[in-house]
Amino acid sequence: MEAERIFEAREALAEGLARDVGDELARAIEAKGKATLAVSGGTTPKLFFEKLSQADIPWSRVSVTLVDERQVPESSERSNARLVRQHLLQNKAAAARFVPLVDNPDAAKLPGFDVAVLGMGNDGHTASFFPGGDTLAEAIDGETPKRLIAISAPGAGEPRLTFTLPVLESAGRLALHIEGAEKKQVLTKALGEGPEEDMPVRAVLRSAAPVTLYWCP
């Protein structure tokens, strides 16, 4: 863990993370004319998405994609793409280019991420690196040539697609966004000893990639 940013409440965390992500995207655009952002689904990032959607940056030069996705249509309430369209691709961020993962071969051809925002489940998964996943070993292999991989796991619900560890750890900025005391306890356990397969978030935490934690009680 490179750094920890601790906030008193969800609102302050969402604003702080949105500001940092927006600043990083702006720097990437200034340096190379474009930027790529990968975000996670679930309920935790909704407020962050809404704050980030109002960032005053040239969104038309930003490509937004997902760290991972359930293999469901966007009409499903379980779709991460639907979540992103409803909460992030609004306001100023409506000008961004969105790259969904399901039925989209071009997703694997995206350039490296300038910013990737990860979440974490109570089972120690991140992205779709789930304990017991049928392709977990390949997904968290730092040498895998694959960028995007399909995975199914007992705790994952639907079959999923996920970017692999090499893609995530090569991101310009890597953030881990979690909230609540229970998630903090899970993270503390993950930072300890034990197999990566038991708590796959360890694959990210033990990689060479610097990770910044964003947490509030």
Residue frames as qw, qx, qy, qz and C-alpha x, y, z in Angstrom:
[[0.000, 0.889, 0.457, 0.000, 0.00, 0.00, 0.00],
 [0.452, 0.384, -0.014, 0.805, 1.64, 3.21, -1.18],
 [0.072, -0.177, 0.247, -0.950, -0.65, 5.57, 0.73],
 [0.128, -0.519, -0.837, 0.120, -3.83, 5.68, 2.78],
 [0.139, -0.252, -0.060, -0.956, -6.43, 8.41, 2.48],
 [0.183, -0.402, -0.852, 0.282, -8.87, 8.19, 5.38],
 [0.189, -0.365, -0.204, -0.889, -12.08, 10.21, 5.42],
 [0.245, -0.014, 0.648, -0.721, -14.70, 10.82, 8.10],
 [0.597, 0.391, 0.517, -0.473, -17.71, 10.08, 5.92],
 [0.634, 0.345, 0.632, 0.281, -18.81, 8.80, 2.50],
 [0.303, 0.932, 0.198, -0.016, -19.47, 12.28, 1.11],
 [0.175, -0.874, 0.396, 0.222, -15.95, 13.47, 1.87],
 [0.598, -0.198, 0.713, 0.307, -14.44, 10.27, 0.47],
 [0.581, 0.593, 0.532, 0.166, -16.44, 10.53, -2.76],
 [0.178, 0.983, -0.013, -0.054, -15.37, 14.14, -3.21],
 [0.357, -0.727, 0.534, 0.243, -11.72, 13.39, -2.44],
 [0.632, 0.009, 0.719, 0.290, -11.51, 10.40, -4.73],
 [0.499, 0.760, 0.404, 0.103, -13.32, 12.24, -7.53],
 [0.013, 0.968, -0.198, -0.153, -10.94, 15.18, -7.21],
 [0.450, -0.532, 0.658, 0.288, -7.85, 12.94, -7.30],
 [0.628, 0.275, 0.687, 0.239, -9.12, 10.88, -10.25],
 [0.369, 0.896, 0.248, -0.004, -10.13, 14.02, -12.15],
 [0.140, -0.887, 0.371, 0.236, -6.72, 15.58, -11.56],
 [0.546, -0.278, 0.729, 0.305, -4.95, 12.43, -12.77],
 [0.581, 0.547, 0.577, 0.171, -7.08, 12.25, -15.91],
 [0.196, 0.975, 0.025, -0.105, -6.39, 15.92, -16.62],
 [0.320, -0.705, 0.555, 0.304, -2.64, 15.31, -16.29],
 [0.607, 0.057, 0.739, 0.287, -2.80, 12.38, -18.69],
 [0.465, 0.782, 0.408, 0.068, -4.76, 14.44, -21.23],
 [0.001, -0.958, 0.208, 0.197, -2.26, 17.27, -20.97],
 [0.436, -0.523, 0.671, 0.294, 0.63, 14.86, -21.48],
 [0.271, -0.054, 0.867, 0.414, -0.71, 12.76, -24.35],
 [0.308, 0.029, -0.372, -0.875, -4.03, 14.22, -25.46],
 [0.732, -0.228, -0.441, -0.467, -6.25, 11.46, -24.06],
 [0.219, -0.360, 0.763, -0.490, -6.88, 9.35, -20.96],
 [0.636, -0.142, -0.698, -0.297, -8.38, 5.98, -20.02],
 [0.371, -0.344, 0.543, -0.670, -10.27, 5.31, -16.79],
 [0.536, -0.125, -0.819, -0.160, -11.34, 1.88, -15.51],
 [0.408, -0.351, 0.379, -0.753, -13.92, 1.73, -12.72],
 [0.084, -0.061, -0.984, 0.145, -15.58, -0.98, -10.65],
 [0.447, -0.431, -0.499, -0.605, -19.24, -1.78, -10.14],
 [0.410, -0.339, -0.743, 0.406, -21.28, -2.53, -7.05],
 [0.204, -0.878, -0.420, -0.107, -23.05, -0.12, -4.72],
 [0.563, -0.541, -0.097, 0.617, -19.97, 1.48, -3.13],
 [0.385, -0.074, 0.260, 0.882, -18.89, 3.74, -6.04],
 [0.143, 0.745, 0.601, 0.251, -22.26, 5.37, -6.86],
 [0.190, -0.939, -0.148, 0.245, -21.62, 8.59, -4.93],
 [0.454, -0.460, 0.425, 0.634, -18.05, 8.77, -6.23],
 [0.381, 0.354, 0.666, 0.535, -19.39, 8.40, -9.79],
 [0.040, 0.884, 0.457, 0.094, -21.85, 11.24, -9.28],
 [0.313, -0.844, 0.101, 0.424, -19.14, 13.54, -7.94],
 [0.475, -0.238, 0.566, 0.630, -16.70, 12.61, -10.72],
 [0.379, 0.587, 0.638, 0.323, -19.34, 13.23, -13.40],
 [0.005, 0.977, 0.208, -0.037, -19.15, 16.93, -12.52],
 [0.599, -0.444, 0.234, 0.624, -15.37, 17.24, -12.84],
 [0.351, 0.891, -0.021, -0.288, -14.33, 20.09, -15.10],
 [0.408, -0.398, 0.684, 0.456, -12.04, 18.19, -17.48],
 [0.451, 0.399, -0.455, -0.656, -12.16, 17.58, -21.27],
 [0.696, -0.027, 0.664, -0.273, -14.28, 14.44, -21.03],
 [0.785, 0.557, -0.044, -0.269, -14.48, 14.02, -24.80],
 [0.410, 0.635, -0.650, 0.075, -10.86, 12.86, -24.61],
 [0.359, -0.344, 0.783, -0.374, -11.55, 10.26, -21.90],
 [0.647, -0.011, -0.691, -0.322, -12.35, 6.59, -22.51],
 [0.510, -0.350, 0.548, -0.563, -14.20, 4.97, -19.62],
 [0.668, 0.054, -0.707, -0.225, -14.37, 1.21, -19.16],
 [0.794, -0.503, 0.080, -0.332, -14.96, -1.34, -16.43],
 [0.180, -0.554, 0.806, -0.111, -12.44, -3.30, -14.42],
 [0.074, 0.052, 0.995, 0.051, -14.83, -6.24, -14.65],
 [0.528, 0.039, -0.133, -0.838, -18.39, -7.05, -15.64],
 [0.583, 0.120, 0.756, -0.273, -21.13, -9.59, -15.17],
 [0.014, -0.018, 0.772, 0.635, -22.06, -11.32, -18.42],
 [0.199, 0.613, 0.712, -0.278, -25.58, -9.92, -18.46],
 [0.269, 0.639, 0.411, 0.593, -27.34, -7.49, -20.83],
 [0.147, 0.165, -0.223, 0.949, -27.24, -3.80, -19.95],
 [0.500, -0.454, -0.309, -0.670, -30.98, -3.97, -19.29],
 [0.729, -0.343, -0.568, 0.169, -30.22, -6.06, -16.19],
 [0.367, -0.899, 0.066, -0.232, -30.01, -4.31, -12.83],
 [0.844, -0.406, 0.205, 0.285, -26.91, -6.44, -12.23],
 [0.690, 0.540, 0.106, 0.471, -25.06, -4.80, -15.14],
 [0.484, -0.505, -0.043, 0.714, -22.06, -2.68, -14.19],
 [0.240, 0.212, 0.427, 0.846, -22.33, -0.91, -17.54],
 [0.217, -0.735, -0.534, -0.357, -25.85, 0.16, -16.63],
 [0.524, -0.705, -0.266, 0.397, -24.57, 1.48, -13.29],
 [0.442, -0.230, 0.191, 0.846, -21.86, 3.51, -15.02],
 [0.078, 0.436, 0.517, 0.733, -24.25, 4.96, -17.57],
 [0.342, -0.772, -0.503, -0.186, -26.73, 5.98, -14.86],
 [0.537, -0.795, -0.140, 0.245, -24.29, 7.45, -12.34],
 [0.529, -0.426, 0.270, 0.683, -21.01, 8.39, -14.08],
 [0.292, 0.182, 0.554, 0.758, -21.78, 9.15, -17.74],
 [0.044, -0.856, -0.515, -0.015, -23.94, 12.09, -16.76],
 [0.202, -0.914, 0.003, 0.351, -23.41, 15.85, -16.46],
 [0.143, 0.822, -0.459, -0.305, -20.00, 16.82, -17.89],
 [0.358, -0.322, 0.864, 0.147, -18.89, 13.18, -18.11],
 [0.729, 0.465, 0.433, -0.256, -21.65, 12.46, -20.64],
 [0.457, 0.801, -0.308, -0.234, -19.11, 13.48, -23.29],
 [0.331, -0.509, 0.790, 0.089, -16.79, 10.58, -22.44],
 [0.644, 0.256, -0.625, -0.360, -16.42, 7.52, -24.66],
 [0.707, -0.317, 0.522, -0.357, -17.70, 4.39, -22.92],
 [0.459, 0.359, -0.788, -0.201, -16.21, 0.98, -23.72],
 [0.833, -0.269, 0.240, -0.419, -18.37, -1.88, -22.34],
 [0.225, -0.444, 0.865, 0.062, -16.93, -5.37, -21.88],
 [0.621, 0.206, 0.736, -0.172, -19.77, -7.72, -22.82],
 [0.658, 0.555, 0.485, 0.155, -19.90, -8.69, -26.51],
 [0.204, 0.971, -0.117, -0.051, -17.22, -6.13, -27.29],
 [0.904, 0.074, 0.001, 0.421, -13.91, -7.54, -28.62],
 [0.332, 0.733, -0.107, 0.584, -12.48, -4.01, -28.79],
 [0.559, -0.806, 0.065, -0.183, -12.39, -3.81, -24.99],
 [0.886, -0.284, 0.150, 0.335, -9.28, -6.00, -24.85],
 [0.623, 0.432, 0.137, 0.638, -7.54, -3.60, -27.26],
 [0.190, -0.970, -0.095, -0.121, -7.83, -0.58, -24.97],
 [0.419, 0.578, -0.459, 0.529, -4.54, 1.13, -24.13],
 [0.460, -0.142, -0.684, 0.548, -3.19, 0.95, -20.59],
 [0.294, -0.832, -0.461, -0.094, -5.30, 2.58, -17.92],
 [0.181, 0.573, -0.265, 0.754, -4.23, 5.99, -16.62],
 [0.352, -0.291, 0.548, -0.701, -6.43, 5.39, -13.57],
 [0.561, -0.193, -0.773, -0.227, -8.05, 2.21, -12.27],
 [0.407, -0.374, 0.417, -0.722, -10.37, 2.23, -9.25],
 [0.454, -0.039, -0.889, -0.032, -10.84, -1.13, -7.57],
 [0.651, -0.485, 0.115, -0.572, -13.29, -2.30, -4.96],
 [0.194, 0.246, -0.925, 0.213, -13.12, -5.30, -2.65],
 [0.713, -0.352, -0.403, -0.454, -15.67, -7.81, -1.42],
 [0.614, -0.593, 0.383, -0.354, -15.97, -9.29, 2.05],
 [0.985, -0.003, 0.157, 0.068, -14.60, -12.54, 0.60],
 [0.475, -0.581, 0.411, 0.517, -11.37, -10.78, -0.41],
 [0.608, 0.424, 0.516, 0.430, -12.12, -10.57, -4.14],
 [0.043, 0.688, -0.072, -0.721, -11.29, -7.59, -6.29],
 [0.333, 0.298, -0.605, -0.659, -12.16, -7.09, -9.96],
 [0.903, -0.051, -0.102, -0.415, -13.62, -10.54, -10.71],
 [0.382, 0.370, -0.807, 0.256, -10.75, -12.34, -9.03],
 [0.745, -0.404, 0.067, -0.526, -13.00, -14.57, -6.92],
 [0.336, -0.368, 0.851, -0.166, -11.91, -17.38, -4.60],
 [0.604, 0.176, 0.770, -0.102, -12.61, -20.65, -6.38],
 [0.498, 0.684, -0.109, -0.521, -12.75, -19.03, -9.81],
 [0.928, 0.202, 0.299, 0.090, -12.27, -21.48, -12.66],
 [0.662, 0.566, -0.020, 0.491, -9.67, -19.25, -14.33],
 [0.390, -0.920, 0.025, 0.037, -8.42, -17.45, -11.19],
 [0.740, -0.364, 0.291, 0.484, -4.86, -18.77, -11.46],
 [0.524, 0.378, 0.390, 0.656, -4.55, -17.37, -14.97],
 [0.020, -0.906, -0.285, -0.313, -6.29, -14.09, -14.12],
 [0.426, -0.893, 0.140, 0.031, -3.85, -13.30, -11.29],
 [0.842, -0.029, 0.213, 0.495, -0.77, -14.59, -13.09],
 [0.105, -0.838, 0.108, 0.525, 1.55, -11.64, -13.51],
 [0.217, -0.349, 0.694, 0.592, 2.92, -13.18, -16.70],
 [0.509, 0.480, 0.714, -0.020, -0.35, -13.95, -18.49],
 [0.184, 0.007, 0.436, 0.881, -0.49, -12.48, -22.00],
 [0.078, -0.630, -0.711, -0.302, -4.27, -12.20, -21.79],
 [0.003, -0.217, 0.158, -0.963, -5.73, -8.80, -21.03],
 [0.617, -0.111, 0.127, -0.768, -9.38, -9.77, -20.58],
 [0.194, 0.090, -0.977, 0.002, -10.54, -13.16, -19.33],
 [0.680, -0.353, -0.316, -0.560, -13.82, -14.94, -18.61],
 [0.130, 0.193, -0.843, 0.484, -14.27, -16.34, -15.10],
 [0.676, -0.436, -0.363, -0.469, -16.93, -18.21, -13.16],
 [0.197, 0.213, -0.764, 0.576, -16.90, -18.76, -9.40],
 [0.295, -0.477, -0.821, 0.103, -19.30, -19.95, -6.70],
 [0.188, -0.622, -0.423, 0.632, -19.48, -16.51, -5.09],
 [0.134, -0.162, 0.325, 0.922, -19.64, -14.51, -8.31],
 [0.541, 0.508, 0.349, -0.572, -23.26, -15.10, -9.28],
 [0.750, 0.641, 0.064, -0.148, -23.20, -14.80, -13.05],
 [0.794, 0.109, 0.187, 0.568, -20.20, -15.69, -15.25],
 [0.103, -0.930, -0.006, 0.353, -17.99, -12.62, -15.56],
 [0.678, 0.559, -0.041, 0.476, -15.32, -10.88, -17.58],
 [0.472, -0.843, 0.029, 0.257, -12.34, -9.27, -15.91],
 [0.401, 0.803, -0.400, 0.184, -9.16, -7.49, -16.85],
 [0.896, -0.087, -0.332, 0.280, -6.17, -9.50, -15.68],
 [0.600, -0.689, -0.066, 0.401, -3.58, -8.62, -13.05],
 [0.553, -0.036, 0.243, 0.796, -0.91, -7.36, -15.51],
 [0.083, 0.647, 0.399, 0.644, -3.39, -4.84, -16.92],
 [0.437, -0.852, -0.272, -0.096, -4.41, -3.59, -13.50],
 [0.671, -0.565, 0.016, 0.480, -0.92, -3.35, -12.05],
 [0.498, 0.145, 0.291, 0.804, 0.30, -1.36, -15.06],
 [0.009, -0.888, -0.414, -0.201, -2.25, 1.42, -14.46],
 [0.278, 0.575, -0.193, 0.745, -0.77, 4.87, -13.98],
 [0.269, -0.325, 0.499, -0.757, -2.73, 5.25, -10.74],
 [0.517, -0.216, -0.818, -0.131, -4.35, 2.39, -8.84],
 [0.331, -0.339, 0.362, -0.803, -6.92, 3.16, -6.13],
 [0.325, -0.251, -0.910, 0.055, -8.68, 0.78, -3.75],
 [0.342, -0.316, 0.044, -0.884, -12.02, 2.21, -2.62],
 [0.457, -0.313, -0.831, 0.053, -13.64, 0.53, 0.38],
 [0.312, -0.496, 0.121, -0.801, -16.02, 1.70, 3.10],
 [0.811, -0.432, -0.108, -0.379, -16.98, 0.47, 6.55],
 [0.427, -0.628, 0.624, -0.184, -15.30, -1.30, 9.46],
 [0.906, 0.034, 0.416, -0.066, -15.97, -4.77, 8.07],
 [0.742, 0.645, -0.056, 0.172, -14.17, -4.07, 4.80],
 [0.027, 0.834, -0.491, 0.249, -11.23, -2.59, 6.73],
 [0.696, -0.393, 0.582, -0.151, -10.96, -5.82, 8.73],
 [0.905, 0.345, 0.244, 0.056, -10.99, -7.83, 5.50],
 [0.470, 0.817, -0.251, 0.222, -8.21, -5.63, 4.11],
 [0.329, -0.725, 0.566, -0.213, -6.14, -6.04, 7.27],
 [0.854, -0.099, 0.510, -0.042, -6.44, -9.82, 6.90],
 [0.792, 0.591, 0.099, 0.117, -5.54, -9.63, 3.21],
 [0.189, 0.876, -0.392, 0.209, -2.40, -7.66, 4.02],
 [0.595, -0.531, 0.590, -0.125, -1.28, -10.53, 6.24],
 [0.063, -0.333, 0.905, 0.257, 0.12, -13.89, 5.30],
 [0.652, 0.280, 0.634, -0.307, -1.82, -16.49, 3.35],
 [0.451, 0.173, 0.712, 0.509, -2.42, -17.77, -0.18],
 [0.158, 0.191, -0.223, -0.943, -3.51, -15.32, -2.86],
 [0.296, -0.215, -0.811, -0.456, -6.13, -17.83, -3.99],
 [0.242, -0.494, -0.762, 0.343, -7.90, -17.53, -0.61],
 [0.010, 0.851, 0.260, -0.455, -8.12, -13.73, -0.82],
 [0.679, 0.413, 0.338, 0.504, -7.33, -12.76, -4.41],
 [0.030, 0.993, 0.012, 0.114, -7.04, -9.04, -3.62],
 [0.652, -0.604, 0.320, 0.329, -3.63, -10.09, -2.29],
 [0.722, 0.295, 0.379, 0.499, -2.46, -10.50, -5.88],
 [0.206, 0.862, 0.133, 0.444, -2.85, -6.75, -6.34],
 [0.453, -0.880, 0.123, -0.074, -1.58, -5.81, -2.89],
 [0.764, -0.407, 0.383, 0.321, 1.54, -7.95, -3.36],
 [0.688, 0.562, 0.234, 0.395, 2.30, -6.75, -6.88],
 [0.495, -0.064, -0.017, 0.866, 4.81, -4.04, -7.65],
 [0.006, -0.639, -0.389, -0.664, 1.99, -1.60, -8.35],
 [0.066, -0.016, -0.487, 0.871, 1.61, 1.22, -5.83],
 [0.255, -0.584, -0.717, -0.282, -1.95, 1.21, -4.45],
 [0.082, -0.216, 0.303, -0.924, -3.65, 4.12, -2.67],
 [0.169, -0.440, -0.870, 0.146, -6.38, 3.18, -0.21],
 [0.262, -0.300, -0.041, -0.916, -9.50, 5.36, 0.05],
 [0.402, -0.337, -0.844, 0.116, -11.55, 4.44, 3.12],
 [0.302, -0.399, 0.201, -0.842, -14.16, 5.83, 5.47],
 [0.210, -0.015, 0.870, -0.446, -15.96, 4.20, 8.43]]
